[in-house]
Amino acid sequence: MLRVGLTGGIGSGKSTVATKLVELGAVLIDADRLAREVVAPGTPGLDEVVGEFGREVLADDGSLDRAELARIIFADDERRAALNAIVHPRVHERRTELVAAAPSDAIVVEDIPLLVENGLVAAYPAVIVVHAPVDTRIERLVARGLSAADAQTRIDAQASDDARRAAADVWLDNTGSVDVLSTQVAALWAQRLVPFEGNVRARRAAERSGQPVIVDADPAWTSDAARITARIRNVAGDDAQRIDHIGSTSVPGLAAKDVIDVQVVVDDLEQAASVADRLIDVGFARLPGRWFDTARDGAEVDKVMAGNADPDRAVNVHIRHADSPTWRHAVMFRDWLRAQPRAVAEYAALKRKLAGDTYETMDDYAVRKTPWINAALSRADEWARDTGWRLEPS
């Protein structure tokens, strides 16, 4: 099973995407529908809403007057929070029941308008955001019967476009026709979501090319890593002493393979294995076999590895025990590179040169880089001593 969060601002076209995903075979859980169910006439939820907001939020037939309630909550953050405190726990309980009832090979799409606002991104292996410009959204909402002022108020009460973009593994631009949007969704389903689900169910990482491909630095690597580390932290909990974005994609401006490397530090290898096994809940599969780092003195230091089951976002998760010297060196090397533009250029040139060769495995490429990295670590040691570098909290 693959769980996918679907969100987007009011009027963005999220419901259109949800409908198309259902046509393709997704199991849809609609948070808005559940929110209506838990405050339907005769429910404890409705009784609590009336107790909080008064009988003026009831229609003549005893059902919830949604227009009146919306008028109250969209103009007052505290009143909106009071409503959420009543509705959200009940929605979560019902949502949990529906997920448990879904088939084991399902792609469960949870349509949650306030996914970003409620801090739920880290709970999902993938998040789809549907976007449309504010002017377009207002036009659509006015066509549904809202005034332009009410539409703007509701938009202002939701997350910003920047916040949603940072949360998005998939960004669907709905400024064109419905046919264009449907084509995007069909491609996403076939090329990403279906193989992603198969990998999660088989507990395997997505396949990757065996040859290094070096690309220019991408500013999106930072937000990608932030989502990934949040998901890992959501699963690892207190077992993780620290979680860091390391490797070349953690250095602004450094050309690299399009692979996010994340380091998790835990107490020991037993705990590392436990964390790796649990990561499947957020889309990462433990890699089989023995994995180790070669320390600077030549010793082999065991670790546990996981990789992303998502075929469109390569990730290496290095789970190292606290006594391993490698984790500290990885953070120091990153910070040294961030402070050394010349070293960044030197390292990028080396990688582009080496990537021009053919390798039997990616490990062979890594071995070719090792002499430069070992020499660079010595330079980083001197820099750390000279600058008084210290590990910052992750």
TARARA-V558103 format. One record per residue. N is the residue number from 0. PHI is phi in whole degrees, -180 to 180 (* if undefined). Layout:
# TARARA-V558103
N/PHI  N/PHI
This chain:
# TARARA-V558103
0/*  1/-120  2/-101  3/-124  4/-89  5/-120  6/-149  7/164  8/-66  9/-56  10/85  11/-80  12/104  13/-60  14/-65  15/-63  16/-65  17/-60  18/-61  19/-65  20/-63  21/-63  22/-58  23/-80  24/126  25/-72  26/-93  27/-100  28/-117  29/-98  30/-63  31/-63  32/-65  33/-64  34/-63  35/-73  36/-61  37/-77  38/-124  39/-71  40/-52  41/89  42/-95  43/-59  44/-63  45/-65  46/-58  47/-71  48/-63  49/-63  50/-63  51/-83  52/-111  53/93  54/-71  55/-69  56/-91  57/-102  58/-79  59/-61  60/-88  61/89  62/-85  63/-72  64/-84  65/-66  66/-64  67/-68  68/-64  69/-62  70/-59  71/-73  72/-78  73/-78  74/-104  75/-150  76/-60  77/-67  78/-70  79/-65  80/-65  81/-65  82/-66  83/-60  84/-65  85/-83  86/-83  87/-60  88/-61  89/-71  90/-64  91/-61  92/-63  93/-68  94/-61  95/-61  96/-64  97/-70  98/-63  99/-63  100/-85  101/-72  102/-61  103/-66  104/-105  105/-77  106/-102  107/-94  108/-102  109/-103  110/-82  111/-128  112/-56  113/-105  114/-59  115/-71  116/-60  117/-94  118/65  119/-101  120/-57  121/-69  122/-83  123/-117  124/-64  125/-148  126/-127  127/-104  128/-115  129/-99  130/-124  131/-149  132/-59  133/-58  134/-59  135/-66  136/-65  137/-63  138/-59  139/-66  140/-70  141/-64  142/-65  143/-87  144/117  145/-80  146/-77  147/-61  148/-66  149/-65  150/-61  151/-65  152/-61  153/-68  154/-64  155/-64  156/-79  157/-102  158/-63  159/-77  160/-61  161/-64  162/-66  163/-69  164/-63  165/-65  166/-87  167/-88  168/-84  169/-130  170/-115  171/-100  172/-88  173/-106  174/-99  175/-99  176/-82  177/-63  178/-63  179/-64  180/-63  181/-62  182/-65  183/-61  184/-67  185/-62  186/-66  187/-59  188/-60  189/-72  190/-91  191/-126  192/-69  193/-64  194/-65  195/-61  196/-61  197/-61  198/-67  199/-62  200/-64  201/-85  202/56  203/-132  204/-78  205/-66  206/-71  207/-133  208/-65  209/-84  210/-113  211/-72  212/-123  213/-94  214/-123  215/-64  216/-58  217/-117  218/-57  219/-69  220/-59  221/-65  222/-71  223/-59  224/-64  225/-62  226/-64  227/-65  228/-65  229/-65  230/-64  231/-63  232/-64  233/-61  234/-90  235/-72  236/58  237/-73  238/-67  239/-87  240/-70  241/-161  242/-133  243/-132  244/-78  245/-124  246/78  247/-64  248/-71  249/-89  250/-109  251/-55  252/85  253/-92  254/-62  255/-163  256/-66  257/-80  258/-134  259/-87  260/-103  261/-125  262/-112  263/-117  264/-106  265/-130  266/-66  267/-156  268/-69  269/-63  270/-68  271/-60  272/-64  273/-63  274/-63  275/-60  276/-66  277/-78  278/-66  279/-60  280/-64  281/-119  282/96  283/-117  284/-111  285/-64  286/-87  287/-73  288/90  289/-89  290/-126  291/-153  292/-101  293/-97  294/-68  295/-66  296/-90  297/92  298/-72  299/-91  300/-116  301/-66  302/-147  303/-120  304/-122  305/-137  306/-134  307/-77  308/-80  309/-76  310/-70  311/-104  312/-146  313/-74  314/-141  315/-111  316/-110  317/-97  318/-106  319/-115  320/-82  321/-62  322/-83  323/-71  324/-74  325/-68  326/-65  327/-68  328/-63  329/-63  330/-72  331/-63  332/-61  333/-60  334/-67  335/-64  336/-62  337/-61  338/-98  339/-129  340/-58  341/-66  342/-66  343/-61  344/-64  345/-63  346/-67  347/-62  348/-62  349/-62  350/-64  351/-65  352/-65  353/-67  354/-67  355/-75  356/-89  357/-104  358/-128  359/-70  360/-139  361/-66  362/-61  363/-64  364/-64  365/-62  366/-62  367/-65  368/-83  369/-56  370/-57  371/-65  372/-64  373/-62  374/-67  375/-65  376/-63  377/-65  378/-65  379/-67  380/-58  381/-63  382/-60  383/-63  384/-67  385/-68  386/-97  387/71  388/-56  389/-136  390/-63  391/-93  392/-57  393/-79
